[in-house]
Amino acid sequence: MIGERPGLVATIVLAALLGATRSGWAEEPVAVARVIARNHSAMGTLVTLTAWTTDEPAAIAAFGEAFAEIDRIESVMTTWRADSEVSRINAAAGGKPVAVSTEVIEVLEKAAWASRLSGGAFDVTIGAFAGVWKFDEDRDGTIPDPALVAARKKLLGWRDVEVEPHAKTVRLRRPGQRIGLGGIAKGYAVDKAAAVLHRRGVESFVIKAGGDLFVSGRRGDRPWRVGIRDPRGPEDSYFAFAEVEDRTFSTSGDYERYVIKDGKRYHHILDPATGYPAWRTRSVTVLAKDALTADSLSKGLFILGPERGMELVEKLPDIEAIFVGPDNRVSVSSGLVGKLTIVQPPTDGL
C-alpha cells in the first residue's frame, strides 16, 4: 500500500504468531491436560472415575451422568430393594413369568453363557444362599449349620432360570429359588458408565468399581498403568502391574468379604457344587474387551481354580487371566507373557 513502511505487515503477522501483547492483544491460554478423579458409593462398593483431560468442567459433568447411570442400573438389578426387577423375579419363583427390561435379559443371557462355559461353576441362583452365609451388613462371624447349607444347595440350578428374550420375561422354575446378580451386574454397569463418558467426549479414563476396572485411551503419551492386588497384602498393595489401554479387568478374590474361623478363611464366593466358599484360588484377574464379559468369567474361573480355569482361558479369544493359587503360586495366561511385570511375590499367609 502507498505510504506503508517496508516490513510492517510481516512484523504484525509475526507478532500475532508469537502472541505479542504490546499491541494490546492477549495471549491465548494453553489447555493443559491433567488427571482428575471423583468417587461415588454404589452397588456395595466405592466407584472411582479418573480422567486425563484438558476440560475439567466437562469431564466432571460427564462423571455425574456416569454415576447416575450406575445408580439407575443398581435400582433395576439389586436384591436390596423389593421393587427391583430382580426382586420381583425372586418373589414370583415357581409361579408365572415376570416382565423385565432388555437390560436384565442381556445380563441373564450373559450369565447363562458363563455358566455353560464354566460347567456351572458360575451360577446366579447362588442367591438362594442369601442370609445363610453372612458376609455383608449381617456379618457376625458365624458359620452356618451344614443342614441349612445342604437344604439351600438343593435350590441351585442355573438352567432353572427361564429367559424369554422376545416376550421379555424371566421365570424361576421352583419355589424358593432366588437369583443374585452381584457377580455380574457391576460389570454391566461399568460398561454403561463407560458408554456415557465416551458419548460425552471423555476418551481417556479409568472406571474402578470394586474389583471391576475399565481402562480407556491413554494417560497422555503413555498407557495407563494397572496394578494387580496382592491377595494377602494391605488393601493398596500390588504384586504386579501392566500398562494397558482399551481393556477391562475383573478381579475376584477371597479377601474382600470374609471371616476367619478356627484357622480357616471363609469368604463370599461360594462354589455351587458344595454350597461352601471356593478354595482353589486366592484371586483371579480377568482381562477382556468389555466389563460384562470379564465380570461374568471371573467368578467361575475363581471357583474352577488355576489349572482348570487356565485351560478354559487359553481356549477363549481376547481373554487373558492372572491366577494366584492357594499355594500362592502365580499363573499367567500366554497372551500376557512379557506384558505383565511382577514386582514381588504375593504375600503368603492365611
N, C-alpha and C positions, 0 to 999 in steps of 0.2 A: 504494500500500500504506500501511496505517496506520503513522505514525511516519516515513515516508520523506521526506527533505528535498526541497523543490522543486528541480528541475533536475538531480538526481543521476543519473537514468537517462540524460538527454541528455548529461551530461558524460562518463559512462562510454562511451557509444556514440561520441562524438566522439573520445575518447582512443584507442579501438580503431581508428577510421578513420585517425587520424594516426600509428598505430604507437607510441603513447606507451609509455615504459618505466618510468615512475615507479611503476606498479603491479606491476612485475616482468615485464611482457611484453616479449619480444624483437622487434625489427623483422624483418619478412620480407625476406630478401635479394632484390634485384632482379637478374634474369638479364640480363646484358649480352652482346649479340651481338658477335662478333669473327671475324676471319679466322684460320683455322688451315690448315696445309699439311703434307703428308708426301710423301716421294719413295721410289721403288722402281725397280730396274732390271729391265726385262722387254722381250721382243721386240726386242732390239737397240737399245734406247733408254732414256732416263730418263722414267719415268712420274711425273707430279706430280698429286696430288689436293689441291684447295683448296676449303674450305667456309666459308660465312658461317653461324655457328651460335651458339646460346646453350648448347648441351650438348656441350662438348668431348669428354668421355669417350665419349659415344655416337657422335659423329662419327668419332673415332679408331678405335673398334671396327668401324664400317661401312667405314672405309678399309681395314682389314685384310682384311675379306671381299672387297672390290672388288679388291684386289691379288691375292688368292688366285684369284679368278675369271679374271683376266688370265693368271696363270701356268698355270692349267688349260687355257685356250684355246691358249696358246702350245705346250703339250705335245702338243696334237692337230694343230696346223697348221704347226709348224716343219719345216724340212728339216735341221736340225742334230741331230736325233735319229733314229736308224734305226727306232725303234719307233713313230714318229708315224704318223697316218693318211696324211698327205701323202707321207711317205717310203715307205710301203707301196704307195701308188698308183704312185709313180715306179719302184719296184723291179719292179713287175709290168707295166710298159709293154709293149704288144704282146701281152700274154697275157690271162688271164681277168680279169673284173671283180673289184674289191676291195670288200668290205663296209665301209661307213663310217657315221659318225654323221649325224644330221639336220643338225648344225651345218655339217659340211663340205659337205653337199648345198646348204644355204642359201647359203653363201659362193660356191660354184661356179656356182650359178644366177644370183646377182647378178653374178658376173664375166662370164658369158655375155651378160647384159643390157648391161653396159657395153661389151663387145666389139662387139655389134651396133650400138649407138648410135654408137660411135667409128669404125666401119668397120674394126675390127681393130687400131686403134692401141693399145688395151689388150688384152693377151694373156697369160694366166697361163702359157702354155707357153714364155714367155721364160726360164723356169727352165732350159731347155736350155743357156743360156749360163753356168751355174754353173761357176766355175773358169776361164772364158775371160777375162772382164773381172774384174779383181781390185780391188774397192773395199771389201772388208770386212777381216777379220783377215789375209787373204792379200795385202793391198795392197803392191805392190812398185814401183809407178811405171811398169810396163811396159805397152806397147800390144800386143794380140795380133796374131798373124800373120793377114793378110787371108784366107788359105786356110782357117784354122781358123774364122774368123768365118763364111765362106761355107758351110762344112760344117755348122756348128751351126744356121745360119739355115734350112736345109732341114728341120729337125725342128720348126719352129714351125707352129702351126695351132690356133687356139682351138676350131675345130669338131671337132678330134680328141679333145676331152675329152667322153667319153660318160657322161652323168649319168642315172641311173635313180632318180628320187625314190621310187617305190613299192617297188622292190626294195632301195633304199638301197645302191646300188653305184656305183662310178666306174671307168672304164676308159680308158686311153690307147691309141689305136689302133695306134701304131707303136713298135717297139723303139727305145730311146734317147731317147724323148720324156720330158720332165720338167716338172712344174708347180711354180711357186713362188707362194706367196700373200703374199709380202712387200708387195705393192702394194695389199692389200685386207684382210688379216686383222687389222691393228691397228684399223681402223675397226669391225670386228665386235666385237673385244674391248672397245673403248671403250664401245660401246652396251651390252654386257653388264655392264660395271662400273657404268655409269650406272643400269641397272636395279636393281643391288644397292643402290646408295645411296638410290634412291627407295624401295625396299622397306623399308629401314631407317629411313625418315623424314627423310633428309637431302634437302632440296629445293633449296637454293641452293648450287651448287658449280660448279667447273670441273675437267675432266679434261684433262690435256695429255699426250699420248704421241707424242713426236717432232713430226711435222707435223700430227697429229690432235688436235682440240680439241672438247670437248663442254661447252657452257655451259647451265646450268640455273638458272632463277629469277633473282633479283636480289641484288645486294650491298646489303642494307638497303633504302633508299628510292631506289636508282638502279640502272640496269642495270650488268652487268659491262662493263668496257672491254677490248677485244681488239685487240692490235697486229698489224699485217701486217709481217712481217720484210723488212728491206732485203736483197736477194739478194747485194749486194756489200759490205755494211757489216759491222761487228762482229756477233758472234753475238746480242747482246742489243739490237740497234738495229732500229728500226721506221720505215718511211716513211709509214705511215698507221695509223689506228685507227678502230674503230666501237664504238658502245655497243649491246650485244645482250643478249637473253635467250632461252632455249629454242631455241638453234640449234647446229648443229655446223659445224666447219670442217675442211678438209683442205688442207694446203699441200704441193705438190710443187715442189722446186727443184733447181737444178743445183749447189747449194752445200753439200749435206750430205756426200756421199761423192764425191770427185773427185780427179783428178790433172791437173796442167798440164804438157804435154809439147810442146816446140818452139813455145811461144806459143799453144797451143790447149788449151781445157778439155775434158777427158773426164770424164763423170760416170756415175752408176749407172742413170739412166733411159734404157733402150735402146728404140730405135724398131724394132719388129718388121719393118718394111719394109726396113730396111737392116742390122740387126744391130749398128749403131753408136749411140752416145749421141745422143738427140734434140737439135736445135739451134734450134728455132723459139721457145723460151721460156726465160726465166731463172727465173721462178716463176709459179705459178698457185695461187690460194686459192679453194676452192670452198665455198660455204655451202649447207647442206641441212638437212632436218629430222632426219636420222639420220646417224651417222658412217659406217655401211657404204656408204650412197649417196654421201656426199661423198668418201670414200676411193676408191671404185671409179671415180668420174668424174675425179678429179684427174690421174691418170697419163695417161689418154687425152687429156684436154684439153691437158695439157702437151705431149704429142707432136704434137697437131694444130696448136698454136700459136694466137696471139691471134685471127687472122682467122677461120679455120675453127672454132676452138673456141668463139668468142663466138657465132657463128651457131647452133651447137648449144645453147649455154646459153640463148639467148633463146627457144628452142622448148620448153624443159623447164619444167614448173610447179614452183614452190617451189625453184628452183635459181638461185643467183647466183654470180658469179665476178669475180676481180680478176687480171688478167694483167700481168706485166712482160715485155715482149718482148725480143728480142735487141738491139734498138736502145735499150733502157732505157725505152721508152715505156710508160706505164701505161694499161690499158684496163679500164673498169668497166662491168659489166652494168647494164641500165636500172633494175632494182629496187634498186640500191644508190646511185643518183644522189641526192645530198643526205643520204645516211646515212653515207657514208664521208668521213672527214676526212684529207686528205693534208697532213701537216705539213712535208714536204720531198720533193724529187725523190729517187728511189732513187739510191744511189751508182753512178757509172759505173766501168767498168774491166773487165778480163779475168775 
